[in-house]
């Protein structure tokens, strides 16, 4: 009995600390429970084994709970008690009211707080195309974070089609049940067209976390890093490795924030206006066409090892571990800021970056200082979108969210290994939600005056 109790505690505590990314508590819990089970202390860095065992024990990280209790008396007929109100016959009156005025669905159902996480499994984490089944545990984890950090009901919908038109039709078909759509881990450039089409054709907000969430938290980390090294955003050179959803989103938000010298690289090297494969615009390169026209003012040509020279900031979202080397860091300007953000394996390990002379390092992982992870952002953003029923967010609004997050780290506490608040910081949700609500309100007022 005692062993079973400790085992249950271990599973529960693992669930809580994994969802909140409280690694120091996780370490203690595993140590204590393993000692009590008489099994000795297992290696604390065996994340793979821990994760598999936890998922096997839980058999799913999310479930549905009722918001109303069913009272006794079911034997007396469905007409009596709560059941008769939430289902037949009472619910028929609610259905008729909504039929007459569709907007009432927000007041009479859970639509106001429901978000669909739509994923086709083509670009999951740094794992590539692992399919909808492989994507499901990742999306379930995201659902947990949505609930814990934003009190949002997020439903993972991992679908067995990778066809752009079928994905668009699917999302349009499920619109009546959801207050917002979160597009997740769909490969680029296909995803950009999906986002644009859905925003034009749906009446509910569409959020692209890989693009917008990553951009917001990256800018927040950069804002505070620049304070530490006493540099200005309009006087630095930034190199972004990776031109997919995250790279494109980071480029756009940095441009909006005032960064004048941004160089983006892809598998073919630096992106610049006039590059052979970007001369003619087509549906497959519109995003890179935009990058080419609005970045790389010096028209630098070459691979990452060439364009990184004399750069102040490196941001890695390439999905290629080990891409960034010590020699590349040594060729950067003094007090280099290095953000190798690819997960689970970054472009360079923090220890190697520090050894090469980097001043500030941030990764997407929770086991290193300065976790630059969109988990800080997306629950708050969706909370604001749901509460305001806004159609979407522009870059100007996203910049305000970045500054709000950055402001949570007080100047007196700001240092090389603390540039961004922790994922589970309770101050994030209220300040980001309120900041975005105000920005959305100002934007709506401006559009009203212009019309």
Buried (B, 14 or more C-beta within 10 A) or exposed (E): EEEEEBBEBBBEBBBBBBBBBBBEEBEBBBEBBBEBBEEEEEEBEEBEEBBEBBBEBBEEBBEEEEEEEEEEEEEEEEEEBBBBBBEEEBBEEBEEEBEEEEEBBBEEBEBBBBBBBBBBBBBBBBBEBBBBEBBBBBBBBBBBBBBBBBEBBBBBBBBEEBEBEEBBEBBBEBBEEBBBBBBBBBBBBBBBBBBEBBBEEBEBBBBBBBBBBBBBBBBBBBBBBBBBBEBEBEEBBBBBBBBBBBBBBBBBBBBBBEBBBBBBBBEEBBBBBEBEEBEEEEEEBBBBBBBBEBBBEEEBEBEBBBBBBEBBBBBBBBBBBEBBBBEBBEBBBEBBBBBBBBBEBBBBBBEBBBEBBBBBBBBBBBEBBBBBBBBBBBBBBBBBBBBBBBBBBEBEBBBBBBBBBBBBBEEEEBEBEBBBBBBBBEEBBEBBBEBBBBBBEEBEEEEEEEE
